[in-house]
């Protein structure tokens, strides 16, 4: 299958298998999750001195934050496992119900989490190696030399990181579909990827273009509705505009994240199944 055919098949699965939307949302939200902060406006007067919070209150807040992070991580990998199984069944003209998806995802989230943990030092180590080499060149030879070092680091480092990404995507599918342990799945995925770098690059392109297509369509659908909600602030007040925006934009955001998650998982699962079924 070519890039366009893979994207079409991934979009077909996302459109026709609505039972996968919840798991796609979990994966799509997890893939784009980031921490951000902001601020602005006029500085306010310093607040009056207040007594420090009780240690018990701090402990409860810390425990609540930890619980939210753990729940997010479990649900993200649960969704990943459910989507791999769901896309595999969809390719066979089968269905995965939401209940079956939770069962399959729960059975596989642990091995997917361990695979991610094993790849983390490889990814960070590769990035640190090339970043550190560029920094040493900068400290030793100055700014003109660091430009060439940075270009060389990008030309070598980006293919290395892409290879690690492909390796992890195939390892996840092997772990779920063949019921293998993390290290065993990584070993088989390394052998599978050998001689198939062209396939991996094709799937990377299909993944990027598929997510870009869904994201653009989502923005085109959400922007007019968000504009209407903002324009209605003068008619219904700010609270009415916020309620209208939440009721109309939130479902579209859910579908957009769901499609992104399903398309991403489908691309790599389709690519893997096409090879092992030949």
C-alpha positions in Angstrom: 0.0 0.0 0.0 1.1 3.5 -0.8 1.1 6.5 1.6 -2.3 7.7 0.3 -3.9 4.3 0.5 -2.7 3.9 4.1 -4.1 7.2 5.1 -7.4 6.5 3.4 -7.7 3.1 5.2 -6.8 4.7 8.6 -9.5 7.4 8.0 -12.0 4.8 7.0 -11.4 2.8 10.3 -11.6 6.0 12.3 -14.9 7.0 10.6 -16.7 3.6 10.6 -15.5 2.2 14.0 -17.0 4.6 16.5 -16.3 2.2 19.4 -12.7 3.1 19.0 -13.2 6.9 19.5 -12.8 6.8 23.2 -9.5 5.0 23.0 -8.4 7.2 20.1 -9.2 10.2 22.3 -7.0 8.9 25.1 -4.1 8.2 22.7 -4.6 11.5 20.8 -4.7 13.5 24.1 -1.7 11.6 25.4 0.3 12.3 22.3 -0.2 16.0 22.4 -0.1 16.4 26.2 2.3 19.2 27.4 2.7 21.4 30.3 2.4 25.1 29.7 2.1 28.2 31.7 1.1 31.7 31.1 0.6 35.0 32.6 0.1 38.5 31.8 -2.0 41.5 32.5 -1.3 44.2 35.0 0.6 43.2 38.2 -1.6 43.0 41.2 -0.9 44.2 44.6 0.9 41.8 46.9 -1.6 39.7 48.9 -1.8 40.0 52.6 0.5 37.7 54.5 -1.1 34.3 55.0 -0.3 31.4 57.2 1.4 28.5 55.3 -0.8 25.6 54.4 -1.0 22.7 56.7 1.3 19.7 56.0 -1.8 17.5 55.7 -3.2 19.8 53.0 0.0 19.7 51.0 0.2 15.9 51.3 -3.4 15.6 50.0 -2.6 17.9 47.0 0.6 15.9 46.2 -1.3 12.6 46.4 -4.1 14.0 44.2 -1.6 15.1 41.6 0.2 11.8 41.7 -3.1 9.9 41.4 -4.0 12.0 38.3 -0.7 11.4 36.6 -0.9 7.7 37.3 -4.5 7.5 36.0 -3.5 9.5 32.9 -0.5 7.2 32.1 -2.6 4.0 32.6 -5.4 5.3 30.4 -3.0 6.5 27.7 -1.4 3.0 27.4 -4.7 1.3 27.8 -6.0 3.2 24.8 -2.9 2.3 22.9 -3.4 -1.4 23.4 -7.1 -1.2 22.7 -6.5 0.6 19.4 -3.9 -1.9 18.2 -6.3 -4.7 18.8 -9.2 -2.7 17.4 -7.5 -1.8 14.2 -6.4 -5.4 13.7 -10.0 -6.6 14.0 -11.2 -3.8 11.7 -8.7 -5.0 9.0 -10.4 -8.4 9.3 -13.9 -6.8 9.1 -14.4 -7.4 12.8 -15.4 -5.1 15.6 -14.0 -4.3 19.0 -16.6 -3.2 21.5 -15.8 -0.6 24.2 -15.9 -3.3 26.9 -13.6 -5.6 24.9 -11.4 -2.6 24.3 -11.0 -1.9 28.0 -10.3 -5.6 28.6 -7.6 -5.7 25.9 -6.1 -2.4 26.9 -5.9 -3.4 30.5 -4.2 -6.6 29.6 -1.5 -4.8 27.6 -1.0 -1.4 29.2 1.8 -2.7 31.4 4.0 -4.1 28.7 3.4 -0.9 26.6 4.5 1.2 29.5 7.6 -0.9 30.0 8.5 -0.6 26.4 8.2 3.2 26.6 10.4 3.2 29.7 13.1 1.2 27.9 13.1 3.6 25.0 13.3 6.7 27.1 17.0 6.5 27.9 17.7 5.6 24.3 15.9 8.7 23.0 17.2 11.1 25.7 20.7 9.6 25.4 20.8 10.1 21.6 19.5 13.7 21.9 22.0 14.4 24.7 24.9 12.9 22.8 24.5 15.1 19.7 23.5 18.2 21.8 26.5 17.7 24.1 28.8 17.3 21.1 27.6 20.5 19.6 28.0 22.3 22.9 31.6 21.1 23.2 32.4 22.3 19.7 30.9 25.7 20.6 32.9 26.0 23.8 36.1 24.9 22.0 35.9 26.7 18.7 33.3 29.4 19.0 30.1 30.3 17.2 31.2 29.8 13.6 32.1 26.2 14.2 29.0 25.4 16.1 26.8 26.1 13.1 28.5 23.2 11.2 28.3 21.0 14.3 24.6 21.7 14.7 23.9 20.9 11.0 25.9 17.6 11.3 24.1 16.8 14.6 20.7 17.3 12.9 21.7 15.3 9.8 22.8 12.4 11.9 20.7 12.7 15.0 17.3 13.1 13.4 17.6 9.8 11.4 18.7 8.1 14.7 15.7 9.4 16.6 13.4 8.5 13.7 14.8 4.9 13.7 14.2 4.6 17.5 10.6 5.9 16.9 10.0 3.3 14.2 11.5 0.6 16.4 9.2 1.5 19.3 6.1 1.6 17.1 6.7 -1.9 15.8 7.7 -3.2 19.2 4.3 -2.1 20.6 2.4 -3.9 17.9 4.5 -7.1 18.3 4.0 -7.0 22.1 0.2 -6.7 21.8 -0.5 -8.9 18.8 2.0 -11.7 19.7 1.6 -11.4 23.5 5.4 -10.9 24.0 7.3 -9.4 26.9 8.8 -5.9 26.5 12.4 -7.0 25.8 11.3 -9.9 23.6 9.1 -7.5 21.6 12.0 -5.0 21.2 14.3 -7.7 20.0 11.9 -9.0 17.4 11.0 -5.4 16.3 14.7 -4.7 15.8 14.9 -7.8 13.5 11.7 -6.8 11.8 12.9 -3.2 11.1 16.2 -4.5 9.6 15.8 -4.0 5.9 12.5 -2.2 6.3 13.7 1.3 7.0 12.0 2.5 3.8 8.7 1.1 5.1 9.2 2.9 8.4 9.9 6.2 6.6 6.8 5.7 4.5 4.7 5.1 7.6 6.2 8.2 9.3 5.1 10.3 6.3 1.6 8.7 6.3 1.4 9.4 10.1 2.4 13.0 9.7 0.1 13.7 6.7 -2.8 11.9 8.3 -2.6 13.8 11.5 -2.1 17.1 9.6 -5.2 16.4 7.5 -7.3 15.7 10.5 -5.9 18.7 12.4 -6.6 21.1 9.6 -10.2 19.8 9.2 -10.7 20.1 12.9 -9.5 23.7 12.9 -11.7 24.6 10.0 -14.7 23.1 11.8 -14.0 24.6 15.2 -12.9 28.1 14.2 -16.3 29.4 12.9 -18.1 27.9 15.9 -15.6 29.5 18.3 -16.1 32.8 16.5 -19.8 32.6 16.9 -19.5 31.9 20.6 -17.2 34.9 21.1 -19.5 37.1 19.0 -22.5 36.1 21.1 -20.9 37.4 24.3 -22.6 40.8 23.8 -26.0 39.1 23.4 -26.0 36.5 26.1 -23.1 37.7 28.3 -19.8 36.1 28.9 -21.2 33.1 30.8 -23.6 32.3 28.0 -20.8 32.5 25.4 -18.6 30.2 27.5 -21.5 27.7 27.9 -22.2 27.8 24.1 -18.5 27.4 23.3 -18.2 24.4 25.6 -21.3 22.7 24.3 -20.4 23.1 20.7 -16.6 23.0 20.6 -15.9 20.3 23.2 -17.6 17.5 21.1 -15.6 18.6 18.0 -12.4 18.6 20.0 -13.2 15.1 21.3 -13.7 13.8 17.7 -10.6 15.6 16.4 -8.4 14.0 19.2 -10.1 10.7 18.6 -9.4 10.7 14.9 -5.8 11.8 15.4 -5.2 8.9 17.9 -6.9 6.3 15.6 -5.1 7.5 12.5 -1.7 7.3 14.2 -2.3 3.8 15.6 -3.9 2.6 12.3 -1.0 3.7 10.1 1.6 1.7 12.1 -0.7 -1.3 12.7 -1.7 -1.4 9.0 2.0 -1.2 7.9 3.0 -4.0 10.3 0.1 -6.3 9.3 0.8 -5.7 5.6 4.3 -7.1 6.1 3.5 -10.1 8.3 0.6 -11.2 6.2 2.5 -11.3 3.0 
